Amino acid sequence: MSPARVLVVRSGARAFPPVPGVEVIEYVSHAIEPVAPEPAEWSAGWDTVMVTSQTTVERIARDASHADALRRALEHGTLVAVGEATAQALRRRGLPPDVIAAGSARSILESLSTSLSGQRVLWPCGEDASTELARLLQERGARVTRLILYRKRAVPPNPGLSSEILERRPAAFCATSPAAADWIFAGLSSDAAERLRAIPAVALGPSTLERLADLGVERVEVAAEARFASAGKLLARLASGGAGT
């Protein structure tokens, strides 16, 4: 018996790991383009520095000036990681976080003081990062600066994707970001899109869940952790229950 198949659409350079007992069909939706902020943008006496993605950690680690600037910013500030995967990425670069949230914007809020009046918050992130977190922090009185370190550039649609979905019939799929979800549906034929909407989907967080629901996907589940390994485990479970449908 051939293994169940799953489809993964992700952005960036990090490959999706193998999933035991499951064949993974993987597509890359976006390339990561670095953005170089001015060094002075890092320096403002920050009270808190938030890191909300592993890609941000990678961008900082690849640029010595960014890494040095972050260390200077943290001399008197608190480092907050959005979740354990981002925290691990920071630790590997010698930047252990002071606070680890539970993987969402609202969990970052819950990890911080109720009143942030006058607090200066630095948020290095991607151009596509949702502004909801900044808005919620500002409502508590914080002064938030978004420091854009990278942007996502959509790769051209793959002309064979629709045929692959219709012929190989994956039992479940995962979109690792709202941008990845938009990319895959924008490039599909109507038959392939209908097929994809009918199979279970895995999201890495609530924003992707909401986007997949907006795109008409009938069943979406969020991985226990915002990590590829966690998404792989959920994909395997969904595929084993839905293979051959």
ZIJO-V267107 format. One record per residue. RES is the residue in three letters. PSI is psi in whole degrees, 0 to 359 (none if undefined). Layout:
res: (RES/RES)
psi: (PSI/PSI)
This chain:
res: (MET/SER/PRO/ALA/ARG/VAL/LEU/VAL/VAL/ARG/SER/GLY/ALA/ARG/ALA/PHE/PRO/PRO/VAL/PRO/GLY/VAL/GLU/VAL/ILE/GLU/TYR/VAL/SER/HIS/ALA/ILE/GLU/PRO/VAL/ALA/PRO/GLU/PRO/ALA/GLU/TRP/SER/ALA/GLY/TRP/ASP/THR/VAL/MET/VAL/THR/SER/GLN/THR/THR/VAL/GLU/ARG/ILE/ALA/ARG/ASP/ALA/SER/HIS/ALA/ASP/ALA/LEU/ARG/ARG/ALA/LEU/GLU/HIS/GLY/THR/LEU/VAL/ALA/VAL/GLY/GLU/ALA/THR/ALA/GLN/ALA/LEU/ARG/ARG/ARG/GLY/LEU/PRO/PRO/ASP/VAL/ILE/ALA/ALA/GLY/SER/ALA/ARG/SER/ILE/LEU/GLU/SER/LEU/SER/THR/SER/LEU/SER/GLY/GLN/ARG/VAL/LEU/TRP/PRO/CYS/GLY/GLU/ASP/ALA/SER/THR/GLU/LEU/ALA/ARG/LEU/LEU/GLN/GLU/ARG/GLY/ALA/ARG/VAL/THR/ARG/LEU/ILE/LEU/TYR/ARG/LYS/ARG/ALA/VAL/PRO/PRO/ASN/PRO/GLY/LEU/SER/SER/GLU/ILE/LEU/GLU/ARG/ARG/PRO/ALA/ALA/PHE/CYS/ALA/THR/SER/PRO/ALA/ALA/ALA/ASP/TRP/ILE/PHE/ALA/GLY/LEU/SER/SER/ASP/ALA/ALA/GLU/ARG/LEU/ARG/ALA/ILE/PRO/ALA/VAL/ALA/LEU/GLY/PRO/SER/THR/LEU/GLU/ARG/LEU/ALA/ASP/LEU/GLY/VAL/GLU/ARG/VAL/GLU/VAL/ALA/ALA/GLU/ALA/ARG/PHE/ALA/SER/ALA/GLY/LYS/LEU/LEU/ALA/ARG/LEU/ALA/SER/GLY/GLY/ALA/GLY/THR)
psi: (131/149/157/149/145/154/133/130/120/166/158/187/343/120/149/134/158/148/115/130/6/138/123/122/116/134/145/125/328/144/153/124/124/148/134/99/161/142/325/337/339/339/103/19/57/142/326/139/124/135/119/12/153/330/322/316/316/319/319/316/332/350/111/323/322/313/317/318/321/318/321/321/334/0/326/13/164/134/123/128/140/330/181/322/316/323/318/319/321/317/320/335/14/26/71/129/151/330/136/117/184/17/8/166/317/330/330/316/317/335/349/170/148/320/124/27/122/355/137/120/126/131/88/131/183/160/332/3/136/140/2/318/314/318/316/321/320/327/335/3/1/153/108/132/118/126/105/121/341/161/156/130/120/134/158/146/144/120/342/1/315/315/320/319/318/326/322/345/69/147/343/164/163/131/126/357/162/323/321/322/315/318/313/317/331/335/8/151/165/322/317/321/319/319/316/323/338/350/158/146/152/134/150/353/173/327/322/322/312/320/318/321/319/329/1/12/130/325/119/131/146/132/148/325/151/64/149/318/320/319/322/318/318/320/316/318/315/321/323/333/344/2/136/2/none)
